[in-house]
Amino acid sequence: MDFMRGQVVKSLAGRDKRNFFVVLHCDEKYVTIADGVLHKLEKPKKKNSRHLAVTNTVLSDDILENNKRIHNALRQYSA
């Protein structure tokens, strides 16, 4: 699955199941994600790419500059 920086993804497995995150970095198997609250830019979460669902939304680089902007952008996806 192809991920790109700034893309909004939904967790399908683990403790963070059904939560939304933004992709910071990706490699062959793992994706580094953050939500601005529990997993901040300073300490992002490394997650297996099989456990993520892709959305069509890609956040701009200026939103990815700090945790508060990431949290506010992802807030609309929370139920």
N, C-alpha and C positions, 0 to 999 in steps of 0.2 A: 504494500500500500504506500502511496506517495504522500508524504506530509511536507508542508512548507512552513517556514517561520511566520508566525502571526495567525496561523489557522486555528479556529476554534474547534475543539474536539470534546467528545463526551466519553467518560470512562464507563466501560462495560463490566469491569470486574474489580474486585478488591474492596477495601474499606471506603474508597471514594467513589463507589459505583453510583451512576446517575448524576455525577457532578460534571460541570463544564470547566475546561482548562484552555489555555492558549499554548501553542507549540513554540518553544524557544530554540530547540536544536533537534535534529534527527540524524540517525545513522542507519545502518543496515537493519538492526533488530530493535533498537530502543529509541524512545522519543523522550526528550526532556521537556517537561511541562510545568506551568505555574498558574496559580489562580489569584495571586495577590494577597491572600489571607493566610492560609495554612502553608502553602508552598509558594514562598516569595521568590523574587528574582535572585536574592542572595543565596537561597538554598532550594533550588527547584527539585522536582521529583523526576526520577528516571523510571519510565514505564514501558513495558513490552508493547510494541505497536499492535499486536493482535488484540489487546484489551481496550482499544480505542476506536470510537466511531467518528468518522469525519463529517464535518458540517461544511456548508458552502461559504461560510463567513471567514474572511481574512481581515485581521485588524492591522492598522497601519503601524509603522515603526515608531511614530511619536507616542502612541498609546503604550507601547512596550517599554517605555523609558522608566516608569515607576509603578509600584504595586497598587497604588490607589487608582490609577487610570485603568489598569488591568481589571481590578475588582469591579469598578463601575461599568466597564464594557461588558463583563460577563454577568452582571447582575440581571440583565434582561432575560437570560436563559434559565435562571433559577425558578423553580416552581414554588 
